[in-house]
Amino acid sequence: MKIMIADDHPLYVEALVNLLHTDFEIVSKVDNGSKAVMEAREKHPDVILMDINMPGMNGIDATKKILSEFPNIKIIILTCFEERESLFRAIKAGADGYLLKNLDGKEIINGLIELEKGKNPFAPGLEACILQEFQHKFTEETNNVKELTDKLSDRQIEVLQLVAQGLTYREIGKRLFISERTIKYHMEKIKENLNLKTQDQVIALAWQMGLHNTI
């Protein structure tokens, strides 16, 4: 996995590099959002660890810009800010995860591993905020299950049902006789068709729709 670090605190960046370089390839280090955009174009990282508060272009605006050009790049916000406003701004911008700098190194590595498996890493406590906001937003829409399922193919509904039951991509692949890569593709299409950002939102919606009990 190729990683870019966008952060304007040199000591923290150095600590991150020391933490990650054994297991991941660090392809770039930048100290502001504008440089992050330029380096994303040149280095094509798989994942960007993005701070929010940087000089010039901030991390939220950089996230929007990068994902508008390279939607397959994964961006994890890595910041000191844990208030809801920053969290939701990041998700709205398209961030795939939100971790706090006060987490220990193992938790950051685990977040990257989760991301590689198709999950969205969030700092403890923040995931609950997302699900609460999501539940409020979709209360009315989920009253009509057919309206939502009509947006999905039969195969996507099968994948959604099994994900909601807690099966891993490998287990789903064995059940449906398809590859993990194909399952990841279906999950991305499900998020796109339902206008969702994270897998946690997808699972929450599936539970509200009762799909976890349908197989």
N, C-alpha and C positions, 0 to 999 in steps of 0.2 A: 504494500500500500504506500503510495507516494503522498507525502504530507507537506503542506505549506503552513507556516506559522505567521500570522499577522498580529503583531503586538509591539507596542512602543516602550516596553519595559525590558531593557537589555538583560537584567539579572534573571527575570522570570523566563525570558526566551532561552537563555543559556541553560537554566534548570530543565526546561521542557526538552531541549535537544538532548541533554544528558540522560533524561528519562526514556526518551523514545527511540534514540538512534539505533539501539540494538535490534529492535523488532520491526522498525518502520524506516522507510527511506525519506529523509528530510530533503526536499528538493528546493526549498526556498524559505527565506526569512525576510520579512518586510516590516516596516514600522508605521505604515499608514494605509488607509483604504485605497488611495489612488495607485500606490505601488502594488497592492494586492491584486487589483484589476489587471494591471500590466503583466505581472508575473503569472497570473492565471492563464493569460493568453499565450505566454511563452512556454511555461513549464507544464501546463496541463496536469495539475495535481489531482489525485483521487479525492483527497479531503483537505479542507482548510480549517485550521483552528483560528478563529477570528475573535479578537477583542472588540469591544464596542467603542470605547472612548479613546480615539486616536486623533492626532492632528490632521487637519485637512479633511478628507472624506472619512466619515466614521464607519464603523464596522457594519452597521445596519444598511447604510446606503451602498457600501461595497458589496454586501451580500446580494442585494437586489440587482446590481449591475452585473455581477459575475454570473448569477443564475439566469439572467436574461440572455446571456451569450452562451453559457455552458451549463444547461440544466442538469447534466449528469454529474457535475461536481457536487460533492457532499460538503456542507458547511456546518461545523459545530461552533456555536458561540461559546467562548471561554472567557469569562468576565468576573468582575467583583460584584456586579449589580444583580441583586436577587429580587428586586421588586417586580410586581406583576406587569407593570407598564413596559419595562424593557423586555421581559419574556415574550409578551404578546406582539410587540413590535418585531422581535426577531422571527417569530413564527410566521407573522404576516409577510415578512420579507422573503420567507422560503427556507429559513434555517432548518436543518435536519436534527439538531440537538442543541441543548443549552446546559453547559456545565459551569461550575463556579471554581474560581482559582483557589479557594480554600480546601478543595478536595485533595485527598492524598494521591500520590502518583498512581497507585494501583487502580483507583477508581477512574482516573482519566484513561488509562490503558484499557480497562474494561469497557469504557464508553466507546472507544474506537473498535474494539472487538464486536460489541453489540451492533454498531453501525455496519460493520462488514457483513453481519448476519442478516441485515435488513431491518434492524430495530432502530428506534430513535432514542438516543441517550439523553436523559434529563437528570439534573441534580435532585437528590432526595427532597420530596415535598413539592417540587415544581410540577411534577407530572399530575398531581391531584388538582392543581390550579387549572391546568390545561383541560382536564376532563370535566371539571365544573363549568368552565366557560363553554366548552363544546356542548355539554348537555343542555345548557340554557339556550344556546343558539339553535339547536336542532329539535327542541321539544315539539314544536308544531309540525315540522317536516316529518318526523318519525311516526306521526299518527297515520301516515299513509305509506305502508310498507311497499305496496305494489308500485307506487310512483317512483320510489328509489330503486327497487330491484329492476324495473324496466330499463334503467340506465346501464345495467350490467349484462354481460353475456352469461349463458348457463355455466360455462366453465369458471368465470369470475365469481359467480355466486357459490359454486362448490368450494373454491379456494377460500372465500370469505367465511363460509360456514366452519371450515376446518381450522382456520386461523383463530376464529372466535372461541373454538373449543380448546385452544391452547396447544395445538400440535405445532411442531417445528416444521420448517420448510422441508427437511429431509423426510420426516414422517408423512407430510402431505404428498411429497413426490412419490413415495412408495404406494400410498393409497390410490393416487390418481394416475400412476404410471407416467409421470412427467418429470422433467429435470428441475432442480432447485432454481436454475437460471430462469426457466419458464415461469415458475411460481413468482419470482421477484418481478418479472415483467407484468404478470397479472396484477400483483399488488400495486405497482406503479399506475397501471391503468385504472384500477379501482379508485385510488386516491384522486386521480385526475377526473374521472367521471363523476365522483361524488363531491368534488371540490374540497378535498381534505388535504392536510399537510403531513400528518404523521400516522404511523401504524397504530399508535395508541388511540387516535381518533377513529380510525377504521374499526378497531375492535369494540370500542365503546358504542359506536353506531350499530354494529352487528348485534350486540347484546340488547340494545334498546329495541331492535327490530325482531328479536327473538330467534335470530338465525343460529345461535349456538345450540338450540334444541331441535333443529330440523333434520339432523342426520342421525 
